[in-house]
Each structure stands twice: as structure tokens, then as C-alpha cells.
Amino acid sequence: MSIEDQGQTARVSFGYSIKVPGGAPYSSEDAHASFSVEFDLAGATFEETFAQLEEIESKMASVAKGNVYTQLGMQFTEAAGVMSPVWPAGAPQASSGGGGGGGGGGQQFSKPLVAKSEKPIVVINGVQHYDNRPFKVSGQYKPGAADFASVQGNDPLWLRDQQGNLNAETTAALDASGIAWE
């Protein structure tokens, strides 16, 4: 869920994705639903706004999850107002929520190589990025991995292209942000 304050209005966005093993070996199916609602904040107190946001988030979550489960033909349960998928007996449980993992031929999903809490964060052009360079040097990440990955999950940056040439845009952004690039 994301919330954007635009002066006297706010926009609440919610997205839900799930990826499940497909019918064929090494295949997967996925579905995604997302919604945005814009509403007026004029004259509302913090408590009123917060209550409104909680109600909107709850409704958006139910609608998005129900839509995704329906697209995939999945059953679901609801306990304490939280919808959860019902996984067939013996099926691996795929990730759900922010995009998740895939079928993987019936295998469980592995943990990330490096926990996000272990990654240093730098600010490049006003955007927070994880600094992946130490993990590339140590071999935890492949040499082709992005040197900097946005905390928001977009705008990866590489210091060098596939031929090993310096990326002028990235080095200029690092220089402007006061970050040593080598």
C-alpha cells in the first residue's frame, strides 16, 4: 500500500500479486490486482484521516486478494478479516504479496542471499539505493548484478556496462551525490 499526500487530497494505492506453480513442469502462473483511490482531506483531523485510510486499506486488500484468487481459480479462507489462499495438499506454497517467487518445479523458495537489513543504503539523486558493491566483491552476488538497487525496487544502477565500460550517467550521479564510485 502506498499513500501520497497531495495537499488537500490523498491517494491510496494497493497492489497484490501471487505466483503459483503451473500445470506443466517448471512453469508458473501469476495474477496481480491493484487499485488507487483519491479522496479529499480538507477539514479532516489526523484521527479522521487515519480512520479513513484504515478503512480504505482494508477494503482494497479484500478486493485485490479476492480478484487475484479468482483469476487463478484458487480457494481462500478468511480469518479475523484477513484473506489467505488455500494451498492444495502437497503443493509448494509460493510467495504472495509484493510479487513473490515462481513455480520452481515444485521446490520451496530460497531466502535472499543478503538480508536487506545488512545492506548499506546510499542516497543517489535523492533516491535511496542499496549499495550492492560489497556483495559483488565477496561473490554473494553475481558480477552482473546491479551495483545499486533502489529501495523502492526500481531504477537499478550499474557502474559498468556488459563490456566493462564505465557508465557515465551513474558515475556522474555518484559524483553529484558525494559517493566514491571506485
C-alpha positions, 0 to 999 in steps of 0.5 A: 500500500502506498499513500501520497499526500497531495495537499488537500487530497490523498491517494491510496494505492494497493497492489497484490500479486501471487505466483503459483506453480503451473500445470506443466513442469517448471512453469508458473502462473501469476495474477496481480490486482491493484487499485488507487483511490483519491479522496479529499482531506480538507477539514479532516483531523489526523484521527479522521484521516487515519480512520479513513485510510484504515478503512480504505486499506482494508477494503482494497486488500479484500478486493485485490486478494479476492480478484487475484484468487479468482483469476487463478481459480484458487480457494481462500479462507478468511480469518479475523478479516484477513484473506489467505489462499488455500494451498492444495495438499502437497503443493509448494506454497509460493510467495504472495504479496509484493510479487513473490517467487515462481513455480520452481518445479515444485521446490520451496523458495530460497531466502535472499542471499543478503538480508536487506537489513545488512545492506548499506543504503546510499542516497543517489539523486535523492533516491535511496539505493542499496549499495550492492558493491560489497556483495559483488566483491565477496561473490554473494552476488553475481558480477552482473548484478546491479551495483545499486538497487533502489529501495523502492525496487526500481531504477537499478544502477550499474557502474559498468556496462556488459563490456566493462565500460564505465557508465557515465550517467551513474558515475556522474550521479555518484559524483553529484551525490558525494559517493566514491564510485571506485 
